[in-house]
Amino acid sequence: MIRNFGRPLPAGVIYPEAVYRINGMGRRLYLTFDDGPDPLSTPQILDILQKYDVHATFFCTGSKVLASPGLFARVASEGHTIGNHGFSHLNGLKTPVRAYCSDILRGRDITCSNLFRPPYGRLRLRQYRILERSMQIVFWDLMPYDFDLKLTPDTSYGILAQRMRPGSVIVLHDTATSSAVVYLDRFINEALRDGYSFGSVDEYSLRG
């Protein structure tokens, strides 16, 4: 299996105007979490973020929000930014344009967010052009494959620690099988020690 730990391809070439990295904010990192909220992992992640007073961006799946509304409310109430990850986590390349966009808009209605991350980082040009009219589309600069069961938590952590850079939008997952919760505390602690700070993806609109 070939793994691309950086900007997703071909999206990085086809959609250069989307958000991948946020420059101009100094030594700042942007933690994002996809696919939740999850009753097992999300509370643990929130506890770690609260410990360090760090805010992140949670790209939530609409169907899971409906399944765990109280947990979704906790994410928002603790000051984290909410993003839309669609309702059903569809692969845009395998879904007709109308059905895909309808699913994404349903997710937007539930999350009340105009920040959108395409599931799998995959969508067609027509889908992108329709959705970008009303949403800020956010991909990532760094993915350490925390969801890949073939990688140990130490390996995933090593990828993250070695490849992070100022402005990196980092994608992790708040799912039951993600290894992110295993090393998140260590990562935040060491990043802060190294002079990094953390922000939310909505800072993109505030940059000068």
N, C-alpha and C positions, 0 to 999 in steps of 0.2 A: 504494500500500500504506500503510495506517494503522499506525503503530508506537506501541506503548505502552511507554515506557521505565521506568515505575514499577511499582507493585504490580499483578500480573496481574488482569485482569477476565475473567469475573465472579467468579473465585475470591476476590478480596479482599472481596467483598460476601457471598458465600455461606458462606465458611469463615473468619470473622473470628478464630477461635481458633488458626488455624495460625500458623506463624512467618513473618513478612515482614521484620521489623526487630527488633533487639535493643537495647532502651533500658536506661538505668541503668548503663552500663559506660563512660561518658565518651566521649572522641573516639576511638571504636573502629570499625573497619570489618571486615567479614566477607567475605573472598574465597571464592567457591565455584566449582567447575569441574564441568561436566556432560559426560556422554557418553563418558568415557574408561574405562580408560586407552588411550591412543593411542601407538603406537611412535614416531611422529614428534614430536608436540607435547608429550606429557607429560614426557619427560626434560628438554626445554628449560625448561618451566615449573618443574619441580622444581629445576633448577639456579638459576633466578632467585630462587625462594623461599628456597633455601638461602643464597644470597649475602647476603640481608638478614635471615636468621634469622626469616623470617615463616612462620607456619603457616596453612594453608587447609583447606577441607573439599572433598573430592572425592566427588561423587555418581556412583558408578561403575555402568556397565551390566554386568549379570552375564555376558552372552555375551562381552563384551570382556575381562572379568577372566579367563575361561577361556582366551581366546586369548593373553593376555599375563600369566600368573601372576607372573612375576618382576618385571615392572613394577608390578603391583599391590602386591606385597610391598615394593617400594622406597617407594611412596607411604606405606604404613603405617609402615615402619621409620624414616622420616624425621620422624615425629611428626605427620603430618597426620591429620585426622579423616576417617573413611570414612563415606560415606552410600550409600544404596541408590537406584538410578535405574531399578529394574526389571530384568528379564532381557532383554527384547526391545525395549525402548523403544516401548511401545504407547501409542496415544492412547486415553485412557479414554473419551472421548465416542464413539469408533467401535468399542469393544470390549465384548462382553457382560460383565456384572458378574463372573460366576464365572471366566471366562477371564482377565480383567484381574487380579483379586485373586490368582489362582493364579500368574500371571507375576510379580507384585510379591513374593509370598512366596518364590518361587524365587530372585529377586534378593536378597532378605534372607538366605536361607540361604547364598548364595555370598559376599556382602559382610560377613555377620555384623554388620549394622548395623540399628538401629531408627530411624535417621533416614531419612526417605523424601522424595524430591522427585519429584512426578509429571512424567513426560515431557510436554513442551509446556505444562506447567502446567494440564493438562486432565484432569478426572475427574468422574464423576457423583457426586451426593450419596450414593447408596447405597454406591458404592465407597469414598468418603471415610469414611463412618460405620463400615464394616467395618474398614478399615485403621487408623483412628485408635485403635482399641481396643488395639493393640499397637505402634504406631509414632508418632513425632513427625513430623508432616507439615510440610515446609519449602518455602515458595515463595521470594519475593525482594522486595526493595525497589527494586532498580535492575538493569536489563538494558540494556547498551549495544549490543546486536545485533552482537556480534563475529562471529557466524556468518553475517551477511547480506553476501553478496558484492557487493551494490549499494552498500554503505557502505565508504568507504576506512578504513584503520586510523586515520588522523588524525580522521576524523569520529566514529568509535566512541569513540576516546579522549576527544574533546571532550565527548561526551555523558556519559561516566563522570566526568570531572573537574568538570563543571559541576553535575551532579545529585547527587553523593555527599553524604552528611550523616552525622553521628554515628549509629551503629547500623545503617547500611545493610548489608543482606545483598545482596551483589553476585553476579550469576550471569554467569560466563564459560564458555568451553568448551575442553576439551583435545581438540581434533579437528584433523585435518590442514588444514582450510580456515579455521579460526578465525583472526581477526586479533589475538587477545589476546596471543599470544606476541610480536607485533611491538612492543607498547607496554607490556607488563607491567612491565618493568624501570623505565621512565620513570615509570609511574604510582606504583609503590611508593616510589620515591625521592622523588618530589614530595609524596606523601601523608605520608611520615615527616617530611619537612622542614617540612610545615605543621602538625605536631603530632599527627598521627593515629598510632594503633597498630593492629595487626591481631590478630584472634582467630579461633577456630573456632566453628562454629555450636553445638556442644555446650555452650558457655557459657550458652546460653539457660536451661538447667536450673539454673545456678548463680547467676543474677541474683537480687538481693534484692527 
